[in-house]
Amino acid sequence: MVVLEIPEELALELEEDANLEGTSKTVLLETALKHYRHEIHTRQLEVYLNWYLSLPNKEREKYAGQYLAVHEKTIVDHDSDRPSLYKRVRGRYGRKPVLIIPSEGPRELRIIRQKGPR
């Protein structure tokens, strides 16, 4: 077990909120952390999407008919088969946010969260 020191006022708020929700402080913290990560990843994916959309059409046309994986403003992989691309990307980047988008543009934006140990 790791001991985390937090200000007393925050500890009291945490305990009060956990009691109001009828849950433990640990579960409340885990839930809050999941929401925080989701927000951070969503913002990163929006940055990647805006970067991709800012590329010249000529650059995007090179990948016609394919799905692209964008990480840190770089096209890191591409494939015409989205599930195959997704598998490779998850194998390489784990839970890091990677935008997978059709080369033609954003028809849909899907955020898929992996389940399992954190």
MMTF fields as JSON, N, C-alpha, C and O atoms, coordinates in Angstrom:
{
  "mmtfVersion": "1.0.0",
  "mmtfProducer": "UNKNOWN",
  "numBonds": 471,
  "numAtoms": 472,
  "numGroups": 118,
  "numChains": 1,
  "numModels": 1,
  "chainsPerModel": [1],
  "groupsPerChain": [118],
  "chainIdList": ["A"],
  "bondAtomList": [4, 2, 8, 6, 12, 10, 16, 14, 20, 18, 24, 22, 28, 26, 32, 30, 36, 34, 40, 38, 44, 42, 48, 46, 52, 50, 56, 54, 60, 58, 64, 62, 68, 66, 72, 70, 76, 74, 80, 78, 84, 82, 88, 86, 92, 90, 96, 94, 100, 98, 104, 102, 108, 106, 112, 110, 116, 114, 120, 118, 124, 122, 128, 126, 132, 130, 136, 134, 140, 138, 144, 142, 148, 146, 152, 150, 156, 154, 160, 158, 164, 162, 168, 166, 172, 170, 176, 174, 180, 178, 184, 182, 188, 186, 192, 190, 196, 194, 200, 198, 204, 202, 208, 206, 212, 210, 216, 214, 220, 218, 224, 222, 228, 226, 232, 230, 236, 234, 240, 238, 244, 242, 248, 246, 252, 250, 256, 254, 260, 258, 264, 262, 268, 266, 272, 270, 276, 274, 280, 278, 284, 282, 288, 286, 292, 290, 296, 294, 300, 298, 304, 302, 308, 306, 312, 310, 316, 314, 320, 318, 324, 322, 328, 326, 332, 330, 336, 334, 340, 338, 344, 342, 348, 346, 352, 350, 356, 354, 360, 358, 364, 362, 368, 366, 372, 370, 376, 374, 380, 378, 384, 382, 388, 386, 392, 390, 396, 394, 400, 398, 404, 402, 408, 406, 412, 410, 416, 414, 420, 418, 424, 422, 428, 426, 432, 430, 436, 434, 440, 438, 444, 442, 448, 446, 452, 450, 456, 454, 460, 458, 464, 462, 468, 466],
  "bondOrderList": [1, 1, 1, 1, 1, 1, 1, 1, 1, 1, 1, 1, 1, 1, 1, 1, 1, 1, 1, 1, 1, 1, 1, 1, 1, 1, 1, 1, 1, 1, 1, 1, 1, 1, 1, 1, 1, 1, 1, 1, 1, 1, 1, 1, 1, 1, 1, 1, 1, 1, 1, 1, 1, 1, 1, 1, 1, 1, 1, 1, 1, 1, 1, 1, 1, 1, 1, 1, 1, 1, 1, 1, 1, 1, 1, 1, 1, 1, 1, 1, 1, 1, 1, 1, 1, 1, 1, 1, 1, 1, 1, 1, 1, 1, 1, 1, 1, 1, 1, 1, 1, 1, 1, 1, 1, 1, 1, 1, 1, 1, 1, 1, 1, 1, 1, 1, 1],
  "groupList": [{"groupName": "MET", "atomNameList": ["N", "CA", "C", "O"], "elementList": ["N", "C", "C", "O"], "formalChargeList": [0, 0, 0, 0], "bondAtomList": [1, 0, 2, 1, 3, 2], "bondOrderList": [1, 1, 2], "singleLetterCode": "M", "chemCompType": "L-PEPTIDE LINKING"}, {"groupName": "VAL", "atomNameList": ["N", "CA", "C", "O"], "elementList": ["N", "C", "C", "O"], "formalChargeList": [0, 0, 0, 0], "bondAtomList": [1, 0, 2, 1, 3, 2], "bondOrderList": [1, 1, 2], "singleLetterCode": "V", "chemCompType": "L-PEPTIDE LINKING"}, {"groupName": "LEU", "atomNameList": ["N", "CA", "C", "O"], "elementList": ["N", "C", "C", "O"], "formalChargeList": [0, 0, 0, 0], "bondAtomList": [1, 0, 2, 1, 3, 2], "bondOrderList": [1, 1, 2], "singleLetterCode": "L", "chemCompType": "L-PEPTIDE LINKING"}, {"groupName": "GLU", "atomNameList": ["N", "CA", "C", "O"], "elementList": ["N", "C", "C", "O"], "formalChargeList": [0, 0, 0, 0], "bondAtomList": [1, 0, 2, 1, 3, 2], "bondOrderList": [1, 1, 2], "singleLetterCode": "E", "chemCompType": "L-PEPTIDE LINKING"}, {"groupName": "ILE", "atomNameList": ["N", "CA", "C", "O"], "elementList": ["N", "C", "C", "O"], "formalChargeList": [0, 0, 0, 0], "bondAtomList": [1, 0, 2, 1, 3, 2], "bondOrderList": [1, 1, 2], "singleLetterCode": "I", "chemCompType": "L-PEPTIDE LINKING"}, {"groupName": "PRO", "atomNameList": ["N", "CA", "C", "O"], "elementList": ["N", "C", "C", "O"], "formalChargeList": [0, 0, 0, 0], "bondAtomList": [1, 0, 2, 1, 3, 2], "bondOrderList": [1, 1, 2], "singleLetterCode": "P", "chemCompType": "L-PEPTIDE LINKING"}, {"groupName": "ALA", "atomNameList": ["N", "CA", "C", "O"], "elementList": ["N", "C", "C", "O"], "formalChargeList": [0, 0, 0, 0], "bondAtomList": [1, 0, 2, 1, 3, 2], "bondOrderList": [1, 1, 2], "singleLetterCode": "A", "chemCompType": "L-PEPTIDE LINKING"}, {"groupName": "ASP", "atomNameList": ["N", "CA", "C", "O"], "elementList": ["N", "C", "C", "O"], "formalChargeList": [0, 0, 0, 0], "bondAtomList": [1, 0, 2, 1, 3, 2], "bondOrderList": [1, 1, 2], "singleLetterCode": "D", "chemCompType": "L-PEPTIDE LINKING"}, {"groupName": "ASN", "atomNameList": ["N", "CA", "C", "O"], "elementList": ["N", "C", "C", "O"], "formalChargeList": [0, 0, 0, 0], "bondAtomList": [1, 0, 2, 1, 3, 2], "bondOrderList": [1, 1, 2], "singleLetterCode": "N", "chemCompType": "L-PEPTIDE LINKING"}, {"groupName": "GLY", "atomNameList": ["N", "CA", "C", "O"], "elementList": ["N", "C", "C", "O"], "formalChargeList": [0, 0, 0, 0], "bondAtomList": [1, 0, 2, 1, 3, 2], "bondOrderList": [1, 1, 2], "singleLetterCode": "G", "chemCompType": "PEPTIDE LINKING"}, {"groupName": "THR", "atomNameList": ["N", "CA", "C", "O"], "elementList": ["N", "C", "C", "O"], "formalChargeList": [0, 0, 0, 0], "bondAtomList": [1, 0, 2, 1, 3, 2], "bondOrderList": [1, 1, 2], "singleLetterCode": "T", "chemCompType": "L-PEPTIDE LINKING"}, {"groupName": "SER", "atomNameList": ["N", "CA", "C", "O"], "elementList": ["N", "C", "C", "O"], "formalChargeList": [0, 0, 0, 0], "bondAtomList": [1, 0, 2, 1, 3, 2], "bondOrderList": [1, 1, 2], "singleLetterCode": "S", "chemCompType": "L-PEPTIDE LINKING"}, {"groupName": "LYS", "atomNameList": ["N", "CA", "C", "O"], "elementList": ["N", "C", "C", "O"], "formalChargeList": [0, 0, 0, 0], "bondAtomList": [1, 0, 2, 1, 3, 2], "bondOrderList": [1, 1, 2], "singleLetterCode": "K", "chemCompType": "L-PEPTIDE LINKING"}, {"groupName": "HIS", "atomNameList": ["N", "CA", "C", "O"], "elementList": ["N", "C", "C", "O"], "formalChargeList": [0, 0, 0, 0], "bondAtomList": [1, 0, 2, 1, 3, 2], "bondOrderList": [1, 1, 2], "singleLetterCode": "H", "chemCompType": "L-PEPTIDE LINKING"}, {"groupName": "TYR", "atomNameList": ["N", "CA", "C", "O"], "elementList": ["N", "C", "C", "O"], "formalChargeList": [0, 0, 0, 0], "bondAtomList": [1, 0, 2, 1, 3, 2], "bondOrderList": [1, 1, 2], "singleLetterCode": "Y", "chemCompType": "L-PEPTIDE LINKING"}, {"groupName": "ARG", "atomNameList": ["N", "CA", "C", "O"], "elementList": ["N", "C", "C", "O"], "formalChargeList": [0, 0, 0, 0], "bondAtomList": [1, 0, 2, 1, 3, 2], "bondOrderList": [1, 1, 2], "singleLetterCode": "R", "chemCompType": "L-PEPTIDE LINKING"}, {"groupName": "GLN", "atomNameList": ["N", "CA", "C", "O"], "elementList": ["N", "C", "C", "O"], "formalChargeList": [0, 0, 0, 0], "bondAtomList": [1, 0, 2, 1, 3, 2], "bondOrderList": [1, 1, 2], "singleLetterCode": "Q", "chemCompType": "L-PEPTIDE LINKING"}, {"groupName": "TRP", "atomNameList": ["N", "CA", "C", "O"], "elementList": ["N", "C", "C", "O"], "formalChargeList": [0, 0, 0, 0], "bondAtomList": [1, 0, 2, 1, 3, 2], "bondOrderList": [1, 1, 2], "singleLetterCode": "W", "chemCompType": "L-PEPTIDE LINKING"}],
  "groupTypeList": [0, 1, 1, 2, 3, 4, 5, 3, 3, 2, 6, 2, 3, 2, 3, 3, 7, 6, 8, 2, 3, 9, 10, 11, 12, 10, 1, 2, 2, 3, 10, 6, 2, 12, 13, 14, 15, 13, 3, 4, 13, 10, 15, 16, 2, 3, 1, 14, 2, 8, 17, 14, 2, 11, 2, 5, 8, 12, 3, 15, 3, 12, 14, 6, 9, 16, 14, 2, 6, 1, 13, 3, 12, 10, 4, 1, 7, 13, 7, 11, 7, 15, 5, 11, 2, 14, 12, 15, 1, 15, 9, 15, 14, 9, 15, 12, 5, 1, 2, 4, 4, 5, 11, 3, 9, 5, 15, 3, 2, 15, 4, 4, 15, 16, 12, 9, 5, 15],
  "groupIdList": [1, 2, 3, 4, 5, 6, 7, 8, 9, 10, 11, 12, 13, 14, 15, 16, 17, 18, 19, 20, 21, 22, 23, 24, 25, 26, 27, 28, 29, 30, 31, 32, 33, 34, 35, 36, 37, 38, 39, 40, 41, 42, 43, 44, 45, 46, 47, 48, 49, 50, 51, 52, 53, 54, 55, 56, 57, 58, 59, 60, 61, 62, 63, 64, 65, 66, 67, 68, 69, 70, 71, 72, 73, 74, 75, 76, 77, 78, 79, 80, 81, 82, 83, 84, 85, 86, 87, 88, 89, 90, 91, 92, 93, 94, 95, 96, 97, 98, 99, 100, 101, 102, 103, 104, 105, 106, 107, 108, 109, 110, 111, 112, 113, 114, 115, 116, 117, 118],
  "secStructList": [7, 7, 7, 7, 7, 7, 7, 2, 2, 2, 2, 2, 2, 2, 2, 2, 2, 2, 2, 2, 2, 6, 1, 7, 2, 2, 2, 2, 2, 2, 2, 2, 2, 2, 2, 2, 2, 2, 2, 2, 2, 2, 2, 2, 2, 2, 2, 2, 2, 2, 2, 2, 2, 2, 1, 7, 2, 2, 2, 2, 2, 6, 6, 6, 6, 7, 3, 3, 3, 3, 3, 6, 6, 3, 3, 3, 3, 3, 3, 1, 7, 2, 2, 2, 2, 2, 2, 2, 2, 2, 2, 2, 2, 6, 6, 1, 7, 7, 3, 3, 3, 3, 6, 6, 7, 7, 1, 7, 7, 7, 7, 7, 7, 7, 7, 1, 7, 7],
  "xCoordList": [0.847, 0.0, 0.888, 1.915, 0.473, 1.166, 0.333, -0.893, 0.987, 0.288, 0.402, 1.495, -0.738, -0.793, -1.207, -2.274, -0.369, -0.696, -1.427, -0.956, -2.598, -3.366, -3.784, -3.849, -4.063, -4.497, -5.75, -6.606, -5.838, -6.946, -8.301, -9.248, -8.401, -9.66, -10.101, -11.282, -9.15, -9.458, -9.869, -10.782, -9.195, -9.541, -10.966, -11.696, -11.36, -12.72, -13.745, -14.805, -13.431, -14.326, -14.464, -15.561, -13.345, -13.347, -14.224, -15.03, -14.065, -14.857, -16.345, -17.201, -16.64, -18.032, -18.671, -19.794, -17.944, -18.48, -18.66, -19.645, -17.721, -17.837, -19.062, -19.797, -19.28, -20.457, -21.745, -22.707, -21.768, -22.959, -23.269, -24.435, -22.231, -22.397, -22.588, -22.925, -22.375, -22.499, -21.41, -21.653, -20.213, -19.097, -17.863, -17.903, -16.791, -15.543, -14.747, -14.968, -13.828, -12.951, -12.103, -11.821, -11.697, -10.88, -11.651, -11.133, -12.891, -13.711, -13.967, -13.937, -14.218, -14.455, -13.216, -13.332, -12.038, -10.793, -10.541, -10.127, -10.784, -10.608, -11.533, -11.117, -12.774, -13.741, -13.304, -13.361, -12.872, -12.412, -11.207, -11.116, -10.288, -9.103, -9.48, -8.913, -10.42, -10.884, -11.485, -11.212, -12.304, -12.899, -11.821, -11.889, -10.849, -9.752, -8.986, -8.722, -8.634, -7.907, -8.721, -8.184, -10.009, -10.886, -10.872, -10.771, -10.973, -10.958, -9.629, -9.61, -8.53, -7.196, -7.05, -6.594, -7.433, -7.316, -8.206, -7.803, -9.407, -10.304, -9.684, -9.744, -9.092, -8.442, -7.264, -7.057, -6.493, -5.367, -5.858, -5.268, -6.923, -7.469, -7.983, -7.856, -8.559, -9.015, -7.832, -7.931, -6.719, -5.511, -5.015, -4.664, -4.986, -4.53, -5.458, -4.988, -6.78, -7.738, -7.532, -7.51, -7.384, -7.16, -5.861, -5.795, -4.835, -3.571, -3.783, -3.34, -4.462, -4.692, -5.486, -5.152, -6.534, -7.378, -6.638, -7.04, -5.563, -4.78, -3.779, -3.18, -3.6, -2.674, -3.219, -4.433, -2.337, -2.793, -3.52, -3.189, -4.505, -5.261, -4.346, -4.596, -3.287, -2.357, -1.733, -1.539, -1.422, -0.852, -1.882, -1.553, -3.128, -4.177, -4.56, -4.935, -4.47, -4.845, -3.933, -4.335, -2.722, -1.798, -2.361, -1.957, -3.294, -3.837, -5.285, -6.014, -5.713, -7.099, -7.55, -6.835, -8.742, -9.32, -8.758, -9.057, -7.957, -7.356, -7.75, -8.268, -7.493, -7.632, -6.235, -5.261, -6.157, -4.872, -4.854, -5.876, -3.685, -3.474, -2.582, -1.478, -3.062, -2.334, -2.003, -2.881, -0.725, -0.249, 0.775, 1.725, 0.562, 1.469, 1.733, 2.878, 0.654, 0.707, 1.585, 2.268, 1.554, 2.296, 1.432, 0.791, 1.413, 0.737, 1.679, 2.745, 1.272, 2.163, 1.882, 2.709, 0.704, 0.377, -0.864, -1.575, -1.113, -2.311, -2.63, -1.757, -3.925, -4.371, -5.784, -6.533, -6.143, -7.516, -8.47, -9.687, -7.922, -8.727, -8.61, -7.589, -9.679, -9.642, -9.368, -8.548, -10.019, -9.726, -8.254, -7.686, -7.643, -6.218, -5.356, -4.419, -5.676, -4.938, -5.096, -4.12, -6.318, -6.591, -5.757, -5.163, -5.71, -4.931, -3.456, -2.839, -2.903, -1.479, -1.217, -0.244, -2.104, -1.928, -2.002, -1.169, -2.979, -3.097, -1.885, -1.404, -1.395, -0.203, 1.022, 1.86, 1.125, 2.285, 2.161, 3.143, 0.957, 0.791, -0.001, -0.149, -0.507, -1.243, -2.431, -3.257, -2.522, -3.659, -3.436, -4.298, -2.31, -2.059, -3.085, -3.512, -3.484, -4.469, -3.883, -2.869, -4.543, -4.169, -5.46, -6.432, -5.463, -6.626, -6.612, -5.622, -7.703, -7.858, -8.996, -10.126, -8.676, -9.612, -9.539, -8.463, -10.677, -10.622, -9.86, -10.004, -9.071, -8.255, -9.107, -8.638, -10.34, -11.206, -11.69, -12.187, -11.563, -12.022, -12.826, -13.062, -13.241, -13.891, -15.366, -16.233, -15.65, -17.053, -17.613, -18.781, -16.775, -17.178, -15.929, -14.839, -16.097, -15.001, -15.424, -16.382, -14.71, -15.045, -13.974, -12.787, -14.393, -13.467, -13.773, -14.863, -12.796, -12.977, -12.041, -10.825, -12.614, -11.801, -11.554, -12.469, -10.311, -9.981, -10.373, -10.234, -10.86, -11.157, -10.021, -9.294, -9.88, -8.842, -8.005, -8.322, -6.944, -6.117, -5.528, -5.148, -5.457, -4.919, -3.517, -2.887],
  "yCoordList": [-1.178, 0.0, 1.235, 1.284, 2.224, 3.497, 4.514, 4.529, 5.348, 6.395, 7.689, 8.112, 8.303, 9.553, 10.646, 10.575, 11.649, 12.753, 13.827, 14.295, 14.213, 15.296, 16.249, 15.853, 17.493, 18.435, 17.936, 17.279, 18.257, 17.778, 18.192, 17.405, 19.407, 19.89, 19.019, 18.701, 18.639, 17.774, 16.382, 15.777, 15.877, 14.565, 14.56, 13.584, 15.64, 15.736, 15.802, 15.182, 16.553, 16.616, 15.254, 14.841, 14.561, 13.224, 12.275, 11.537, 12.296, 11.423, 11.779, 10.895, 13.078, 13.526, 13.106, 12.603, 13.318, 12.942, 11.429, 10.963, 10.674, 9.215, 8.764, 7.881, 9.364, 9.015, 9.379, 8.612, 10.553, 10.971, 10.005, 9.736, 9.484, 8.558, 7.118, 6.244, 6.877, 5.52, 4.603, 3.433, 5.144, 4.371, 4.619, 5.399, 3.959, 4.151, 5.304, 5.717, 5.81, 6.883, 6.388, 7.142, 5.125, 4.559, 4.528, 4.928, 4.052, 3.984, 5.383, 5.596, 6.338, 7.715, 8.289, 8.949, 8.045, 8.521, 7.841, 8.5, 6.536, 5.82, 6.391, 6.586, 6.657, 7.219, 8.603, 8.919, 9.419, 10.776, 10.72, 11.51, 9.803, 9.671, 9.214, 9.703, 8.295, 7.848, 9.007, 9.162, 9.825, 10.991, 11.985, 12.549, 12.193, 13.109, 12.621, 13.393, 11.339, 10.773, 10.891, 11.217, 10.626, 10.719, 12.14, 12.325, 13.128, 14.528, 14.882, 15.522, 14.474, 14.753, 14.095, 14.735, 12.831, 12.109, 12.738, 12.849, 13.146, 13.777, 15.061, 15.32, 15.862, 17.103, 16.806, 17.512, 15.768, 15.403, 14.939, 15.295, 14.153, 13.686, 14.846, 14.83, 15.844, 17.032, 17.775, 18.271, 17.853, 18.488, 17.707, 18.297, 16.382, 15.544, 15.71, 15.787, 15.767, 15.929, 17.275, 17.339, 18.331, 19.652, 19.691, 20.318, 19.024, 18.961, 18.245, 18.72, 17.102, 16.335, 17.146, 17.166, 17.813, 18.595, 19.802, 20.351, 20.213, 21.347, 20.927, 21.777, 19.617, 19.148, 19.502, 19.523, 19.775, 20.047, 18.816, 17.676, 19.075, 17.975, 16.989, 15.783, 17.493, 16.622, 15.587, 14.433, 16.004, 15.087, 14.036, 12.856, 14.463, 13.529, 12.568, 11.426, 13.024, 12.181, 10.961, 9.96, 11.033, 9.895, 8.658, 7.531, 8.883, 7.782, 7.471, 6.909, 7.816, 7.621, 6.186, 5.231, 6.056, 4.741, 4.024, 2.851, 4.701, 4.06, 4.785, 5.902, 4.131, 4.735, 5.114, 4.412, 6.231, 6.713, 6.684, 6.893, 6.424, 6.529, 7.737, 7.813, 8.684, 9.918, 9.98, 9.877, 10.149, 10.272, 11.397, 11.43, 12.31, 13.446, 14.175, 14.451, 14.478, 15.229, 14.56, 15.23, 13.241, 12.463, 11.296, 10.642, 11.031, 9.831, 8.669, 8.558, 7.804, 6.739, 5.392, 4.483, 5.256, 3.997, 4.244, 5.231, 3.348, 3.438, 2.06, 1.202, 1.865, 0.57, 0.745, 1.596, -0.051, 0.004, -0.764, -0.61, -1.586, -2.372, -1.759, -1.899, -1.077, -0.371, -1.286, -0.926, -2.462, -3.33, -3.767, -3.848, -4.045, -4.421, -3.261, -3.443, -2.077, -0.881, -0.665, -0.398, -0.78, -0.598, -1.562, -1.155, -2.831, -3.836, -3.458, -3.525, -3.065, -2.683, -1.459, -1.407, -0.487, 0.746, 0.458, 0.945, -0.322, -0.652, -1.461, -1.277, -2.352, -3.117, -2.237, -2.499, -1.21, -0.321, 0.795, 1.146, 1.356, 2.547, 2.306, 3.215, 1.096, 0.812, 1.736, 1.865, 2.378, 3.243, 4.701, 5.544, 5.005, 6.378, 6.772, 5.931, 8.044, 8.46, 8.493, 9.142, 7.782, 7.751, 7.938, 7.211, 8.913, 9.183, 8.238, 8.167, 7.517, 6.679, 7.288, 7.392, 7.688, 8.464, 8.033, 7.689, 8.049, 7.78, 8.906, 10.071, 8.579, 9.597, 10.682, 11.804, 10.362, 11.33, 12.419, 13.447, 12.226, 13.232, 12.606, 11.398, 13.42, 12.897, 12.57, 13.385, 11.379, 10.969, 10.68, 10.948, 10.134, 9.863, 9.843, 9.511, 10.195, 10.148, 9.172, 9.422, 8.055, 7.025, 6.986, 6.864, 7.089, 6.978, 5.644, 5.428, 4.761, 3.427, 3.292, 3.429, 3.023, 2.854, 1.386, 0.567, 1.059, -0.321, -0.631, 0.211, -1.831, -2.274, -3.157, -3.733, -3.258, -4.117, -3.396, -2.271, -4.028, -3.435, -2.111, -1.941, -1.211, 0.119, 0.221, 1.27],
  "zCoordList": [0.0, 0.0, 0.0, 0.677, -0.769, -0.833, -0.076, -0.186, 0.679, 1.413, 0.621, 0.243, 0.38, -0.357, 0.611, 1.221, 0.748, 1.641, 0.862, -0.174, 1.381, 0.779, 1.899, 3.063, 1.55, 2.576, 3.297, 2.704, 4.573, 5.397, 4.82, 4.844, 4.309, 3.744, 2.563, 2.426, 1.719, 0.581, 1.051, 0.488, 2.081, 2.628, 3.172, 2.997, 3.828, 4.359, 3.228, 3.312, 2.17, 1.007, 0.357, -0.018, 0.229, -0.374, 0.432, -0.133, 1.745, 2.601, 2.525, 2.47, 2.522, 2.443, 1.117, 1.092, 0.021, -1.292, -1.417, -1.99, -0.887, -0.93, -0.143, -0.585, 1.012, 1.819, 1.088, 1.106, 0.441, -0.308, -1.444, -1.735, -2.082, -3.204, -2.741, -3.54, -1.466, -0.946, -1.471, -1.763, -1.586, -2.123, -1.26, -0.308, -1.596, -0.844, -1.431, -2.569, -0.642, -1.124, -2.286, -3.216, -2.236, -3.315, -4.623, -5.666, -4.568, -5.781, -6.317, -7.529, -5.428, -5.858, -6.541, -7.573, -5.981, -6.599, -7.943, -8.897, -8.031, -9.3, -10.37, -11.512, -10.007, -10.948, -11.405, -12.593, -10.465, -10.804, -11.736, -12.676, -11.488, -12.327, -13.736, -14.713, -13.852, -15.175, -15.952, -17.143, -15.29, -15.961, -16.385, -17.476, -15.542, -15.858, -17.09, -18.011, -17.097, -18.246, -19.528, -20.587, -19.427, -20.593, -21.157, -22.37, -20.297, -20.743, -21.401, -22.452, -20.798, -21.347, -22.72, -23.668, -22.83, -24.1, -25.174, -26.332, -24.788, -25.748, -26.288, -27.49, -25.413, -25.862, -26.786, -27.773, -26.474, -27.333, -28.698, -29.718, -28.731, -30.004, -30.843, -32.067, -30.202, -30.93, -31.553, -32.676, -30.83, -31.366, -32.576, -33.599, -32.461, -33.576, -34.78, -35.915, -34.539, -35.628, -36.327, -37.556, -35.556, -36.154, -36.95, -38.007, -36.442, -37.18, -38.516, -39.561, -38.469, -39.687, -40.7, -41.885, -40.236, -41.15, -41.721, -42.747, -41.062, -41.574, -42.655, -43.312, -42.836, -43.871, -45.253, -45.456, -46.187, -47.552, -48.128, -47.803, -48.977, -49.595, -50.301, -50.282, -50.925, -51.636, -50.7, -51.081, -49.483, -48.479, -48.068, -47.952, -47.849, -47.432, -48.553, -48.289, -49.804, -50.944, -51.089, -51.681, -50.559, -50.643, -49.94, -50.226, -49.021, -48.222, -48.592, -47.775, -49.786, -50.218, -49.963, -50.266, -49.402, -49.152, -47.942, -47.724, -47.161, -45.993, -44.712, -44.738, -43.616, -42.296, -41.834, -42.104, -41.137, -40.643, -39.127, -38.473, -38.582, -37.145, -36.917, -37.456, -36.116, -35.848, -34.365, -33.509, -34.083, -32.7, -32.655, -33.438, -31.729, -31.551, -32.871, -33.227, -33.582, -34.844, -35.901, -36.675, -35.916, -36.899, -37.345, -36.522, -38.653, -39.142, -38.861, -39.467, -37.933, -37.48, -38.14, -38.07, -38.789, -39.463, -40.322, -40.13, -41.259, -42.1, -42.641, -42.771, -42.959, -43.466, -44.005, -43.527, -44.987, -45.496, -44.584, -44.687, -43.695, -42.757, -41.361, -40.688, -40.943, -39.661, -38.468, -37.624, -38.353, -37.204, -37.137, -36.048, -38.276, -38.277, -37.812, -37.036, -38.286, -37.868, -36.372, -35.67, -35.89, -34.469, -33.625, -32.627, -34.019, -33.282, -33.212, -32.149, -34.338, -34.367, -33.489, -32.738, -33.604, -32.829, -31.334, -30.569, -30.914, -29.483, -29.02, -27.901, -29.877, -29.518, -29.336, -28.473, -30.136, -30.114, -29.08, -28.426, -28.928, -28.089, -26.806, -25.988, -26.627, -25.398, -25.229, -26.133, -24.076, -23.76, -24.169, -23.922, -24.779, -25.209, -26.265, -27.055, -26.285, -27.284, -28.691, -28.945, -29.595, -31.01, -31.793, -31.589, -32.685, -33.52, -34.711, -35.44, -34.91, -36.098, -36.895, -36.418, -38.118, -38.917, -40.381, -40.87, -41.085, -42.518, -43.22, -42.849, -44.205, -44.872, -45.527, -45.718, -45.871, -46.539, -45.597, -46.058, -44.311, -43.361, -42.242, -42.236, -41.306, -40.101, -40.299, -39.985, -40.821, -40.927, -39.551, -39.27, -38.705, -37.329, -36.469, -36.937, -35.235, -34.27, -33.195, -32.465, -33.094, -32.124, -31.06, -31.362, -29.827, -28.709, -28.051, -27.521, -28.094, -27.543, -26.36, -26.495, -25.206, -24.016, -23.779, -23.857, -23.488, -23.193, -21.761, -20.873, -21.542, -20.201, -19.735, -20.544, -18.472, -17.932, -16.91, -16.525, -16.466, -15.414, -15.854, -17.012, -14.958, -15.226, -14.718, -14.85]
}
